[in-house]
Amino acid sequence: MINPDFAKLESIVLHKIGNKLNEEGIRFSKSPFKSDEEINNLLIKYFFSSFKQSDYYNLYHDTDIKLNEIYSYVNAIFADSQELYNQSINIAKHLYEQSVHPKIKNGEIYIAFFKGCLLDGESIDAVGIFKSETRDTYLKVYPSGDGFEIDCDAGININKLDKGCLIFNTDSEKGYVVAVVDNLSKGSEAQYWIDNFLHIRTRDDEYHHTQNVLSMCKSFVVKTLPQEYEVTKADQADMLNNSLQFFKENENFSFDDFANNVMKEPQIIETFKKYKQSYENDNDMNIADGFDISEAAVKKQARAMKSIIKLDKNFHIYIHGKREMIEKGFDEISGMHFYKLFYKEEN
């Protein structure tokens, strides 16, 4: 988790960058931006407020991490923070070279150096790269004579960061720890910030492992299980709930323990193990057999693993546990299916 409460903005450089396809060019600042403490605090709020996830990445290169442009530029800044301005020129040029999609908007690029950022409780320096592309309209009310007048102006909303990344000075040999935000781009134009400009991949940590196993489990229960076995929607909901409960009750994950406790039946366990292999191949990933469970990843995935039975357009049944308290049946007279629910009191 990223905590900006103790972060100090040491220096920042601002450039104006356009769309290369439209030959809009770059307008470079001649020196770092100078601001007072109030503006610095507003900038820290603007830059950090959108980093709410706990999933992190690493800069990488297929051949050698040192060939990743952003890694090289940031590495020079961490070695000597006085290099911020020189490297900001390189970073802006690199981003401009990737700005060739017709939907990419021009805007300001900020390159900042922070001291004392808290990453999972540890104080770490960081380099931030941010881009603002959108403008909001603001109303300005001011007194005039015996009344008031209203004017409008366009500006940047400090509660809505368009694009950004924070690169923390740790695990440099693995490509540093990187947090990313892209609140605007969708589809093919999104690749230019994450893939082409930063060139990052998901970090190999407990958050990543936890997220992968829960995603795999949901895919198995929803797609594969009903194809292989006669299971009801209530059975599927029960297995999803048990999967989530396993992660909530344990600090460490063991694939065998998980399979035995959640899948239970030997045939289903064997099918699940085979599915793991095909899931790894199809998604080009490695599902770890054991790791520390990330509480943050469990909370995030819990929202995607809600156990809901949808009945026509009339009813939704939310199942939170106790599979034995719901029964499925068929009424021959009406020719309709039904569920019978057992409960002690109505809240």
C-alpha positions as a Python dict, from the first residue, in 0.01 Angstrom:
ca = {
    (1, 'M'): (0, 0, 0),
    (2, 'I'): (122, 351, -88),
    (3, 'N'): (101, 616, 185),
    (4, 'P'): (186, 973, 72),
    (5, 'D'): (146, 1131, 418),
    (6, 'F'): (521, 1168, 472),
    (7, 'A'): (624, 1213, 108),
    (8, 'K'): (822, 1526, 26),
    (9, 'L'): (833, 1669, -325),
    (10, 'E'): (1204, 1746, -367),
    (11, 'S'): (1195, 1870, -726),
    (12, 'I'): (972, 1862, -1033),
    (13, 'V'): (1004, 1940, -1403),
    (14, 'L'): (715, 2021, -1635),
    (15, 'H'): (709, 1991, -2016),
    (16, 'K'): (431, 2023, -2274),
    (17, 'I'): (403, 1719, -2500),
    (18, 'G'): (195, 1667, -2813),
    (19, 'N'): (88, 1391, -3049),
    (20, 'K'): (374, 1287, -3278),
    (21, 'L'): (133, 1163, -3546),
    (22, 'N'): (-3, 1518, -3569),
    (23, 'E'): (349, 1667, -3550),
    (24, 'E'): (259, 1871, -3242),
    (25, 'G'): (611, 1854, -3096),
    (26, 'I'): (739, 1910, -2741),
    (27, 'R'): (777, 2236, -2550),
    (28, 'F'): (1055, 2196, -2293),
    (29, 'S'): (1091, 2395, -1972),
    (30, 'K'): (1429, 2557, -1934),
    (31, 'S'): (1461, 2463, -1566),
    (32, 'P'): (1285, 2272, -1286),
    (33, 'F'): (954, 2414, -1168),
    (34, 'K'): (974, 2622, -848),
    (35, 'S'): (676, 2625, -613),
    (36, 'D'): (586, 2694, -251),
    (37, 'E'): (477, 2442, 14),
    (38, 'E'): (106, 2493, -52),
    (39, 'I'): (140, 2411, -423),
    (40, 'N'): (365, 2115, -342),
    (41, 'N'): (101, 1971, -109),
    (42, 'L'): (-166, 2011, -377),
    (43, 'L'): (61, 1842, -632),
    (44, 'I'): (125, 1549, -397),
    (45, 'K'): (-252, 1508, -353),
    (46, 'Y'): (-301, 1526, -731),
    (47, 'F'): (-26, 1275, -807),
    (48, 'F'): (-90, 1018, -531),
    (49, 'S'): (-469, 1011, -485),
    (50, 'S'): (-535, 772, -774),
    (51, 'F'): (-289, 503, -658),
    (52, 'K'): (-534, 294, -456),
    (53, 'Q'): (-448, -59, -570),
    (54, 'S'): (-184, -287, -421),
    (55, 'D'): (-83, -452, -747),
    (56, 'Y'): (270, -357, -853),
    (57, 'Y'): (481, -404, -1164),
    (58, 'N'): (844, -415, -1275),
    (59, 'L'): (1010, -239, -1565),
    (60, 'Y'): (1151, -502, -1796),
    (61, 'H'): (1315, -576, -2128),
    (62, 'D'): (1318, -903, -2319),
    (63, 'T'): (1697, -899, -2350),
    (64, 'D'): (1847, -685, -2073),
    (65, 'I'): (1672, -462, -1819),
    (66, 'K'): (1933, -191, -1882),
    (67, 'L'): (1793, -155, -2235),
    (68, 'N'): (1458, -40, -2098),
    (69, 'E'): (1467, 337, -2157),
    (70, 'I'): (1270, 438, -1847),
    (71, 'Y'): (1485, 209, -1631),
    (72, 'S'): (1797, 378, -1762),
    (73, 'Y'): (1667, 732, -1705),
    (74, 'V'): (1526, 662, -1359),
    (75, 'N'): (1839, 474, -1258),
    (76, 'A'): (2041, 791, -1330),
    (77, 'I'): (1804, 1000, -1117),
    (78, 'F'): (1829, 763, -820),
    (79, 'A'): (2208, 773, -851),
    (80, 'D'): (2205, 1156, -849),
    (81, 'S'): (1880, 1350, -795),
    (82, 'Q'): (2043, 1653, -964),
    (83, 'E'): (2001, 1458, -1289),
    (84, 'L'): (1622, 1503, -1274),
    (85, 'Y'): (1609, 1785, -1531),
    (86, 'N'): (1844, 1619, -1783),
    (87, 'Q'): (1662, 1287, -1759),
    (88, 'S'): (1322, 1458, -1779),
    (89, 'I'): (1419, 1570, -2131),
    (90, 'N'): (1495, 1208, -2224),
    (91, 'I'): (1171, 1085, -2067),
    (92, 'A'): (963, 1344, -2254),
    (93, 'K'): (1131, 1258, -2584),
    (94, 'H'): (1071, 888, -2524),
    (95, 'L'): (701, 945, -2449),
    (96, 'Y'): (666, 1162, -2761),
    (97, 'E'): (808, 881, -2975),
    (98, 'Q'): (531, 652, -2846),
    (99, 'S'): (252, 910, -2894),
    (100, 'V'): (154, 803, -3243),
    (101, 'H'): (-205, 684, -3193),
    (102, 'P'): (-458, 937, -3333),
    (103, 'K'): (-659, 935, -3008),
    (104, 'I'): (-364, 1034, -2786),
    (105, 'K'): (-417, 1386, -2653),
    (106, 'N'): (-154, 1649, -2594),
    (107, 'G'): (-90, 1765, -2239),
    (108, 'E'): (164, 1832, -1967),
    (109, 'I'): (414, 1574, -1849),
    (110, 'Y'): (548, 1605, -1495),
    (111, 'I'): (866, 1430, -1381),
    (112, 'A'): (909, 1448, -1004),
    (113, 'F'): (1146, 1322, -737),
    (114, 'F'): (998, 1232, -398),
    (115, 'K'): (1166, 1161, -68),
    (116, 'G'): (1016, 948, 208),
    (117, 'C'): (726, 775, 30),
    (118, 'L'): (581, 493, 239),
    (119, 'L'): (549, 169, 43),
    (120, 'D'): (399, -107, 258),
    (121, 'G'): (527, 74, 565),
    (122, 'E'): (882, 128, 437),
    (123, 'S'): (1020, 476, 362),
    (124, 'I'): (1147, 476, 2),
    (125, 'D'): (1244, 747, -249),
    (126, 'A'): (1049, 750, -574),
    (127, 'V'): (1041, 903, -920),
    (128, 'G'): (698, 996, -1050),
    (129, 'I'): (599, 1044, -1414),
    (130, 'F'): (254, 1192, -1471),
    (131, 'K'): (58, 1324, -1767),
    (132, 'S'): (-246, 1553, -1763),
    (133, 'E'): (-461, 1550, -2077),
    (134, 'T'): (-809, 1671, -1978),
    (135, 'R'): (-938, 2010, -1871),
    (136, 'D'): (-1243, 2074, -1651),
    (137, 'T'): (-1447, 2392, -1651),
    (138, 'Y'): (-1461, 2579, -1320),
    (139, 'L'): (-1691, 2861, -1208),
    (140, 'K'): (-1537, 3156, -1027),
    (141, 'V'): (-1763, 3369, -809),
    (142, 'Y'): (-1637, 3708, -692),
    (143, 'P'): (-1795, 4023, -541),
    (144, 'S'): (-1881, 4314, -768),
    (145, 'G'): (-2033, 4630, -623),
    (146, 'D'): (-2337, 4532, -417),
    (147, 'G'): (-2359, 4186, -573),
    (148, 'F'): (-2154, 3914, -732),
    (149, 'E'): (-2033, 3808, -1074),
    (150, 'I'): (-1964, 3462, -1213),
    (151, 'D'): (-1685, 3379, -1453),
    (152, 'C'): (-1548, 3049, -1582),
    (153, 'D'): (-1207, 2909, -1658),
    (154, 'A'): (-1055, 2579, -1767),
    (155, 'G'): (-813, 2397, -1539),
    (156, 'I'): (-683, 2065, -1409),
    (157, 'N'): (-892, 1876, -1155),
    (158, 'I'): (-647, 1766, -884),
    (159, 'N'): (-880, 1480, -787),
    (160, 'K'): (-856, 1315, -1131),
    (161, 'L'): (-511, 1204, -1246),
    (162, 'D'): (-514, 1102, -1613),
    (163, 'K'): (-195, 898, -1634),
    (164, 'G'): (84, 832, -1391),
    (165, 'C'): (345, 597, -1256),
    (166, 'L'): (547, 585, -937),
    (167, 'I'): (882, 408, -957),
    (168, 'F'): (1021, 320, -614),
    (169, 'N'): (1392, 288, -545),
    (170, 'T'): (1382, -77, -441),
    (171, 'D'): (1444, -409, -623),
    (172, 'S'): (1640, -230, -893),
    (173, 'E'): (1784, -557, -1026),
    (174, 'K'): (1429, -674, -1098),
    (175, 'G'): (1322, -349, -1264),
    (176, 'Y'): (1219, -152, -953),
    (177, 'V'): (872, -157, -797),
    (178, 'V'): (625, 33, -1016),
    (179, 'A'): (267, 149, -954),
    (180, 'V'): (64, 260, -1256),
    (181, 'V'): (-250, 463, -1328),
    (182, 'D'): (-422, 510, -1665),
    (183, 'N'): (-772, 650, -1619),
    (184, 'L'): (-831, 758, -1979),
    (185, 'S'): (-701, 519, -2240),
    (186, 'K'): (-901, 222, -2361),
    (187, 'G'): (-823, -33, -2627),
    (188, 'S'): (-520, -1, -2851),
    (189, 'E'): (-429, 353, -2743),
    (190, 'A'): (-384, 226, -2384),
    (191, 'Q'): (-79, 28, -2493),
    (192, 'Y'): (132, 336, -2551),
    (193, 'W'): (155, 431, -2180),
    (194, 'I'): (186, 89, -2017),
    (195, 'D'): (346, -127, -2285),
    (196, 'N'): (535, 104, -2520),
    (197, 'F'): (639, 388, -2289),
    (198, 'L'): (695, 214, -1954),
    (199, 'H'): (726, -145, -2078),
    (200, 'I'): (624, -316, -1754),
    (201, 'R'): (507, -657, -1643),
    (202, 'T'): (325, -777, -1333),
    (203, 'R'): (549, -812, -1027),
    (204, 'D'): (610, -1165, -900),
    (205, 'D'): (479, -1119, -543),
    (206, 'E'): (212, -1250, -303),
    (207, 'Y'): (-51, -1007, -439),
    (208, 'H'): (7, -1136, -790),
    (209, 'H'): (0, -1503, -681),
    (210, 'T'): (-315, -1460, -473),
    (211, 'Q'): (-495, -1283, -754),
    (212, 'N'): (-393, -1548, -1008),
    (213, 'V'): (-515, -1844, -803),
    (214, 'L'): (-850, -1684, -720),
    (215, 'S'): (-904, -1589, -1086),
    (216, 'M'): (-815, -1942, -1194),
    (217, 'C'): (-1048, -2091, -934),
    (218, 'K'): (-1340, -1876, -1046),
    (219, 'S'): (-1279, -1971, -1408),
    (220, 'F'): (-1269, -2341, -1316),
    (221, 'V'): (-1586, -2330, -1107),
    (222, 'V'): (-1790, -2121, -1351),
    (223, 'K'): (-1675, -2261, -1687),
    (224, 'T'): (-1516, -2605, -1653),
    (225, 'L'): (-1687, -2765, -1352),
    (226, 'P'): (-2042, -2769, -1501),
    (227, 'Q'): (-1906, -2919, -1825),
    (228, 'E'): (-1741, -3210, -1645),
    (229, 'Y'): (-1987, -3280, -1363),
    (230, 'E'): (-2355, -3243, -1276),
    (231, 'V'): (-2348, -2942, -1049),
    (232, 'T'): (-2612, -2684, -968),
    (233, 'K'): (-2563, -2311, -949),
    (234, 'A'): (-2588, -2351, -572),
    (235, 'D'): (-2300, -2603, -578),
    (236, 'Q'): (-2090, -2357, -779),
    (237, 'A'): (-2173, -2075, -540),
    (238, 'D'): (-2077, -2295, -246),
    (239, 'M'): (-1740, -2379, -399),
    (240, 'L'): (-1666, -2012, -472),
    (241, 'N'): (-1753, -1923, -113),
    (242, 'N'): (-1531, -2203, 19),
    (243, 'S'): (-1244, -2087, -204),
    (244, 'L'): (-1268, -1732, -72),
    (245, 'Q'): (-1304, -1856, 285),
    (246, 'F'): (-984, -2060, 253),
    (247, 'F'): (-791, -1747, 159),
    (248, 'K'): (-949, -1544, 439),
    (249, 'E'): (-870, -1802, 708),
    (250, 'N'): (-512, -1889, 608),
    (251, 'E'): (-192, -1687, 598),
    (252, 'N'): (-17, -1923, 355),
    (253, 'F'): (-135, -2094, 40),
    (254, 'S'): (-60, -2456, -45),
    (255, 'F'): (-208, -2584, -369),
    (256, 'D'): (-261, -2936, -233),
    (257, 'D'): (-424, -2811, 88),
    (258, 'F'): (-648, -2579, -113),
    (259, 'A'): (-755, -2856, -352),
    (260, 'N'): (-825, -3103, -72),
    (261, 'N'): (-1020, -2855, 142),
    (262, 'V'): (-1221, -2685, -132),
    (263, 'M'): (-1262, -2939, -413),
    (264, 'K'): (-1280, -3235, -170),
    (265, 'E'): (-1386, -3507, -419),
    (266, 'P'): (-1085, -3701, -563),
    (267, 'Q'): (-1218, -3677, -920),
    (268, 'I'): (-1275, -3302, -897),
    (269, 'I'): (-931, -3255, -740),
    (270, 'E'): (-768, -3438, -1031),
    (271, 'T'): (-969, -3234, -1284),
    (272, 'F'): (-865, -2915, -1104),
    (273, 'K'): (-496, -3010, -1121),
    (274, 'K'): (-522, -3071, -1495),
    (275, 'Y'): (-708, -2743, -1537),
    (276, 'K'): (-423, -2562, -1359),
    (277, 'Q'): (-180, -2682, -1626),
    (278, 'S'): (-402, -2576, -1915),
    (279, 'Y'): (-478, -2240, -1747),
    (280, 'E'): (-105, -2171, -1712),
    (281, 'N'): (-45, -2253, -2079),
    (282, 'D'): (-344, -2053, -2206),
    (283, 'N'): (-255, -1745, -2001),
    (284, 'D'): (125, -1772, -2028),
    (285, 'M'): (174, -1767, -1651),
    (286, 'N'): (300, -1981, -1366),
    (287, 'I'): (61, -2057, -1080),
    (288, 'A'): (276, -2095, -769),
    (289, 'D'): (219, -2405, -554),
    (290, 'G'): (284, -2210, -234),
    (291, 'F'): (307, -1846, -123),
    (292, 'D'): (204, -1597, 147),
    (293, 'I'): (-155, -1486, 97),
    (294, 'S'): (-215, -1116, 24),
    (295, 'E'): (-506, -978, 224),
    (296, 'A'): (-539, -684, -17),
    (297, 'A'): (-571, -917, -317),
    (298, 'V'): (-833, -1126, -136),
    (299, 'K'): (-1042, -815, -65),
    (300, 'K'): (-1020, -704, -427),
    (301, 'Q'): (-1106, -1046, -572),
    (302, 'A'): (-1393, -1094, -327),
    (303, 'R'): (-1592, -838, -525),
    (304, 'A'): (-1553, -1047, -840),
    (305, 'M'): (-1640, -1377, -669),
    (306, 'K'): (-1985, -1289, -542),
    (307, 'S'): (-2203, -1600, -545),
    (308, 'I'): (-2526, -1500, -718),
    (309, 'I'): (-2795, -1720, -873),
    (310, 'K'): (-2997, -1523, -1128),
    (311, 'L'): (-3350, -1651, -1186),
    (312, 'D'): (-3506, -1522, -1508),
    (313, 'K'): (-3556, -1146, -1462),
    (314, 'N'): (-3742, -1175, -1134),
    (315, 'F'): (-3500, -1280, -861),
    (316, 'H'): (-3133, -1283, -760),
    (317, 'I'): (-3023, -1516, -479),
    (318, 'Y'): (-2704, -1412, -299),
    (319, 'I'): (-2537, -1709, -130),
    (320, 'H'): (-2289, -1636, 148),
    (321, 'G'): (-2254, -1986, 292),
    (322, 'K'): (-2428, -2299, 426),
    (323, 'R'): (-2503, -2491, 107),
    (324, 'E'): (-2738, -2722, 302),
    (325, 'M'): (-2982, -2432, 358),
    (326, 'I'): (-3085, -2416, -9),
    (327, 'E'): (-3252, -2688, -216),
    (328, 'K'): (-3336, -2702, -584),
    (329, 'G'): (-3644, -2874, -717),
    (330, 'F'): (-3883, -2905, -1011),
    (331, 'D'): (-4260, -2856, -998),
    (332, 'E'): (-4425, -3092, -1249),
    (333, 'I'): (-4759, -2915, -1237),
    (334, 'S'): (-4628, -2574, -1342),
    (335, 'G'): (-4330, -2714, -1532),
    (336, 'M'): (-4100, -2471, -1351),
    (337, 'H'): (-3786, -2502, -1142),
    (338, 'F'): (-3775, -2371, -787),
    (339, 'Y'): (-3536, -2312, -497),
    (340, 'K'): (-3631, -2377, -135),
    (341, 'L'): (-3451, -2160, 124),
    (342, 'F'): (-3431, -2238, 496),
    (343, 'Y'): (-3373, -1965, 757),
    (344, 'K'): (-3435, -1895, 1126),
    (345, 'E'): (-3538, -1530, 1116),
    (346, 'E'): (-3607, -1256, 864),
    (347, 'N'): (-3394, -943, 898),
}
